[in-house]
Amino acid sequence: MVQLAQVDSAATNVIASGAQIAVIGNREKNGFIQLVNGPTVELIAGVESFVSAVTVDASGNFLVVGASSNPIVGTLPPIQGVLNPDNVVSDPVSSNKSDATNLIYWKIDTAGKIIDTQTMTMPGATIPYAVISDTTGISVAGSVYSTPGSLGFVINWNAKPLLLGKNYTSVFGLSRSSDGGVVAVGQSSDKLLNTTLKGKVDGFLAKVLNGKLISVQRSSEIKAVRSWRSTTTTLLLGGNSNSNAAITKFNSNFTPSWTDRYLSTGPALTATVGQVNYGAFVSMGAIKTLPTWKKKNAILVLSFDSKGQIIGASYVNSVLFNGFAANSTVGPIVLSGGFLYRA
């Protein structure tokens, strides 16, 4: 791959709308979106806020999702030893911030103008990991934190969130299904519907329709730590199995049609453009299905045909894998340590 542009070193993800490429990231107290061919836009809300997921809507706008906190409002305690015959109550004052319980999105056009922003209250401290926005609406997924752990959530904007699990469940990826529902992917050590834990942590796929959990398929490796981190509209999933990156193409009934694993330091991320499937990960060794690959410690981007055969490969000579995206205009794009690369 070739270097495309240098971006803010705090960038954590990349997205493309046509030829316009953008990255998102976080400052000390707020998030931002930086357009490669445009401005950097500060995304500010509440006392503090952050951004953690991004997509492109049906009109080509960027939709950035995060969470924000509110000020804790109270009154100053009375000063001891001072007369207060009129019982005057002090004006409310802001003290420390609350947890980030407000889910928030910003809609930004490809010129960098904020054209909409909305918030909604969640039942606990929230991190959104995935968002999709299309003619059906806006759906968001992630984690809600509670005692003692975390619950996964899937929500249609301004609806009631569907909470998944009890102690340790997170949703990292979303894709829209043809019936208007979503497929949510992530990891869990909880019972989900009628499925129970098989490994130390299982990866799972879940079908959600009209705010209800319809079906779940989870990994079955004993003693394994599994996680799915991304999915596409064709159910090309990327994630990890212990120390291996994993890429699996699932059918609509949640059965795998092909799968492959690669020695890696982290999970694989995926994208689908037309008939081409992409997977990206930090490669740490040789790959049997790619005998020409001898390099280690590099971000490898593979393209697959419909049967899972590798039809293309490129790489970035770095192990800092921050984000991955692809579309029909710019192809696959890698964000690595403040630099963007494309094939």
N, C-alpha and C positions, 0 to 999 in steps of 0.2 A: 504494500500500500504506500501511497505518497502523502506527504504532509500537506494538508489543505489550509490550515489556519492555526494561529495561536490564540487561545481564549483565556478567560479568567482562570487562574489556578485553583479557585474554589469550586469550579464546575463539577457537578456530580452526575449529570445525565445529558443526553443529546437527542434531538428530534429534528425532523425535516418536514417542511411543508413546501412541496414543489422544489424549486431551487434554493429556497431560503432555509438555512440551517440555523438552529438555535441551541444554546446550552442553558441549563438551569443550575443554580447552586445557592449557597447561603452565606450571608455575612454574620456578624456577631448577633444581630437582633432581627434580621429580616432576610428574605430570599431575593433572588434576582433572576431575570432572564436576559441573556445576551444574544442578540442577533448577529450572525457573522457579517451580513451585509446590512447593518442597521445599528441602532443604539443598544445600550444596556439599560434595562428598565428595572428600577428598584420596586420590589413587591412588599408593601408594608401593611400590617394590620395588627390591631390590638397593642398590648404592651410589647410583646415579642411574637414573632411568627417565623415559620420556615416553610420551604417548599420541598417536595419529595417525589412528585410524579408529574408527568406531562404527556399530552397527546395532541393530536390535530383533529379538529372537529370537521363536520361535513362541509363547512364553508372555507376550510383551509386556515382557520385561525388556530393559534396555539392556546391550549387550555392547560394552565398550570395549577396544580392542587397542592395544598399544604394544610397547616393547622396554626392556630393562633391562641394566645392566652389573654385573659382579661385582668385588669387591675383588681386587687382585693380592696374593697372599699369598706372603711370602718370609721370609728370616731376616736379622737384622742382621749385617753383616760384623764380623769380629773386630776389636777395638780394638788397634792396633799398640802394642807396647811394654808390654803388660800380661800378666803371667803367668796362664796358665789350665791348671794341672796336671791338672784333672779333665776337660778337654775338654768343658765345658758348652756346649750348643747353645742359642742364644737362642730364646725363644718366637716363633712366627710373628707377623708384624706385617702390617697392611694398608698398602699404599702407594697409588699412584694407581689409578684405576678402569680396568677393561678396556673394550674396545669393547662397544657394546650388542648382544650376540649372543643374548640370551634373548628370544624372542618370548613375550609375556605377555598374558593377558586378564583383565579383571574383569567379573563379571556383577553388575549393580545393579538392584534392583527399582524400581518407580515411586515408592516412598516414600523412596528414597535409601539403602537397606540393601545392603551388599555381601554377596551370597549365595554367591559362588564366585569363585575366582581360580586360574589354572593357568599354568605356564610350560613352555616347551620350548626346547631349544638349537638354534640355527641355525648354518650353516657359516661365517658371517661377520657383520660389522656389518649390522644389519637395520633397515629402515624399512617397516612395514606401511602400505599406503595404502587397502586395502579389505578388508571382512569381510562375510560373510553367515552367518547362523545360522538353521537351520530344522530340520525333522524329519529331514532327511538328515544333518545334522551341522554342524560349523563349518569354514568354508573361509576362508583368509586369502591375500592377495596383496600384493606390493610389490617392494622392491628389496633385494638382498644385495650389499654393496660388497666389491670385491676389487681386486687390482692387474691391469690398470690402470684399470678402470672399474666398471661395475655390471651385475649380472644380474637379470632379473626372476625372481620366484618365485611359484608357486601351491602351496598346501599344504592338505591336510585335517588337522585337528588331530591331533597325535601320529603322523602318517605321515611318510614321507620327502618332502622338498620336491622339486617339479619345477622345475628351473632353466632359464631361457630366455635365449638369447643368450650372448655371450662378453665383450663390451666395453661395450656401451651399450644396455641394454634395461631398461625399467621397466613394471610392471603397476600401473595406477591404479584400475581398476574391475572388479567381479565381478558376475555374475548367475547364478542357478541355472537349469539346463536341465531339461527334463522327465525325462530319463534319469538324473538324479542327478549329472551332471557339471556343469561350470561353463563360462561364456564369460568369458574374461579380455580386457581391453582396455588399451592403453597406447601406448608409443612405442618404436621400436627403429631402430638403424642396423646391426643384425646380420642374418645369414641365419637365418631361422626355418623349419624344415622345408625345403621346396623353394623358398621365396620369398626373393628377394634385394632389397637396397636399391634403391629407385627415386628417392627424393628425398635431401635432406640427412639428414633423419630422417623415418621413416614412422610413421603411426599404424597399429595392427593390431588385429584381433580374432583370438582363438585359442580353439579348443574343446579342453577338457581333460576326459578321462574316465578314472577309475581311475588317476590319477597319470601319465597319458601324454598327450602332445601329439598330437591327432588331426588337426586342420586349422588353417590360418592364412589369413586374408585381410588384405592390407596395402594401404595407399594407394598410388597410382601417379603422383602429381604429381612431375614432374621438378624438382629443385632446391628443393623445398618442405620446410619444417619442419612436420610434422604430429604431432598427438598426440590420442588419445582419453583423456578424464579421468574419464568416468562412463558407466555403462550401467544399464539397468533390465531387468526381467524380460521386457519386450517388445522388447528390443534397441533402445531409443532411446538413442543415443550422443550425448554432448556432448564437445566438445574445441575444438581450434583448428587452423587452417591459416594459417601465417604470422601476419599481424596480424588475421586474421578469426576470430571465434567461429564454430564449426560445430556444427550439429545435424543428425543423420541417423537416419532410421528404417530399420533393416535387417530383412530377412526371416530366417527360420530357416536358410536356406542361405547366409547372409552376403552377399546381394545387397541393395543399397539400394532401398527403395521410394519414399522422398522425402528431399530434403536441402535445407538452406538455410544461407547464410553471412551474417555481419553484421560490420560494421566494429567492432572492439573492442580493448581493451587486454589481453585475456586470454581464456582458454577459456570455453566454455559448460558449465554443469552441468545435468543432466536428472533428471526424476522422472516416474513414471507412477502414476496413481491411477485404477483402473477403466479406462474408455475414454478418459480425458483424459491427454494427454502435456504435460509442462511442460518449458520450457527457460529458463534464466536466464543473463545475461551482462551485462557493462558495455558499454552501447551508446555508440558514438562518432559516430553519424551517422544520416542518414535511412535508412529501410527501404522498399523498393519495395512489398513485400507488406503494409505497414502505413502507408498514406499519411498517416494522422493523426499519426504520430510525427515530431516535429520536434526533440525534445530531444536534447542531447548530455551526456556525462559523468554518466550515471545507470545504475543497475542496472535492467534491463528484464526482466520475467517474462512470458513468452508461454505461452499454452495453445493446443494444436493438436488438431484432430480426427484421425481415423484416416487421412485422406488428406494430412495435413500442412498443412491450411488453418488460419490463425490465427483462433481463436474468442474470444480474450480477451487483454487486456494490462493490466499494472499496473507501477508503477515505484517505486524508492526513490531519492531525490535524493542519491546518494552514489556514489563510485567505489571504496569499500572493500568489496570482495566477498569475504567470508570463508567462507560456507557456504550451502547450500541444501538444503531437504528438503520433503517434502509427504506428507500422508496424507488419508484420507477425512474425518477429524474436524476437522482444523484447516486443511486446504488447503495452499497453498504458503507456505513460511516462508523469509525471507532473514535471514542474519546479516551485519551490516555494522558494523564498528568498535565492537563492544561493545553494539550494539542489535539487537533482533529486530523484524522487520516481517512482517505477514501481510496477505493480500488482504482 
